[in-house]
Amino acid sequence: MRRIGGAQIRNIGTLGGNIANGSPIGDMPPLLIAAGASLVLQKGVAERVIPLEDYFVDYGRQDLRPGEFIHSIIVPKIGPDQHYFAYKISKRPQSDISALCMAMSFDLKDGVCANVRIAYGGMAATPKRAANAEAALENQPWSEQNARKAMLALGKDFTPISDMRASKSYRLQVAQNLILKAWLESKAEEPIHVLEADI
Ligand SMILES: Cc1cc2nc3c(=O)[nH]c(=O)nc-3n(C[C@H](O)[C@H](O)[C@H](O)COP(=O)(O)OP(=O)(O)OC[C@H]3O[C@@H](n4cnc5c(N)ncnc54)[C@H](O)[C@@H]3O)c2cc1C
């Protein structure tokens, strides 16, 4: 969150706006999707609750009916066995739009992954879960070998585009490498990368 915009943007921007604008490169949707968040949508006294990933239908199209607004965002508390990683890739640490953004969550019991959720921004027309990469890890030991299997599976999840921020091959390679980064970070005694200047 410290890498979203600059201090001015963080002081005034809202989570609701970050989701509602439907951007494929908004930073919070992948983080919240990986965390299993849901949206409470309200119109008058009528409310409905949807998983956040279902809100993003297609580029520029969200599941928001006329008159509805995002009333609240429900984020499950992190569980005792849950591991969570989030990475933003951009050319500057602050005040820069993501080339891509990734978040990953899973429960680890006896070394085996469950409830794997991996979400990316900047890899498709909407923020999106990586179903094949998730399946490669679900019910599997959290090992480098399986992290690399998930990296390979990611090639089936996304066909990213090239634009001024990154080429499609760079996007896919970095997206894959972020899974490896999560693996390495999970084994490191200290976080691999901390933005001291932002703390
Ligand atoms: C200089 C600059 C840097 C930025 N950097 C980043 C960045 O690093 N990462 C990033 O993700 N974004 C960035 N942004 C984009 C933006 O600031 C954020 O997405 C911010 O969170 C938007 O929130 P807001 O409250 O300002 O939304 P607004 O801009 O006020 O609203 C966005 C849209 O959503 C609608 N909306 C707002 N709230 C709701 C609601 N509750 N229910 C329904 N519709 C709603 C509005 O009507 C509007 O159409 C940047 C913007 C600027 C100008």
The ligand as a Gaussian input file, in Angstrom:
#p B3LYP/6-31G(d) Opt

LIG

0 1
 C       -0.854000      10.723000      -9.709000
 C       -1.684000       9.486000      -9.546000
 C       -1.051000       8.313000      -9.146000
 C       -1.800000       7.145000      -8.975000
 N       -1.141000       6.021000      -8.595000
 C       -1.837000       4.880000      -8.444000
 C       -1.152000       3.682000      -8.046000
 O        0.067000       3.644000      -7.841000
 N       -1.896000       2.559000      -7.915000
 C       -3.235000       2.551000      -8.130000
 O       -3.854000       1.508000      -7.983000
 N       -3.904000       3.660000      -8.497000
 C       -3.248000       4.820000      -8.655000
 N       -3.913000       5.959000      -9.032000
 C       -5.355000       5.896000      -9.342000
 C       -6.324000       6.340000      -8.196000
 O       -5.838000       7.426000      -7.487000
 C       -6.614000       5.224000      -7.241000
 O       -7.138000       4.146000      -7.985000
 C       -7.580000       5.613000      -6.114000
 O       -7.654000       4.552000      -5.190000
 C       -8.938000       5.942000      -6.633000
 O       -9.769000       6.241000      -5.530000
 P      -10.727000       7.540000      -5.504000
 O      -11.474000       7.474000      -4.207000
 O       -9.924000       8.744000      -5.814000
 O      -11.722000       7.198000      -6.705000
 P      -12.338000       8.193000      -7.753000
 O      -11.298000       8.569000      -8.762000
 O      -13.054000       9.253000      -7.015000
 O      -13.388000       7.225000      -8.426000
 C      -13.045000       6.325000      -9.446000
 C      -14.350000       5.837000     -10.108000
 O      -14.993000       4.948000      -9.214000
 C      -16.298000       5.467000      -8.863000
 N      -16.440000       5.178000      -7.427000
 C      -15.663000       5.652000      -6.414000
 N      -16.045000       5.103000      -5.231000
 C      -17.088000       4.270000      -5.525000
 C      -17.923000       3.411000      -4.727000
 N      -17.746000       3.275000      -3.399000
 N      -18.891000       2.695000      -5.366000
 C      -19.069000       2.813000      -6.693000
 N      -18.332000       3.612000      -7.517000
 C      -17.341000       4.326000      -6.918000
 C      -16.282000       6.936000      -9.194000
 O      -17.567000       7.389000      -9.510000
 C      -15.371000       6.944000     -10.422000
 O      -16.059000       6.565000     -11.574000
 C       -3.203000       7.142000      -9.203000
 C       -3.829000       8.335000      -9.585000
 C       -3.098000       9.483000      -9.755000
 C       -3.802000      10.743000     -10.166000

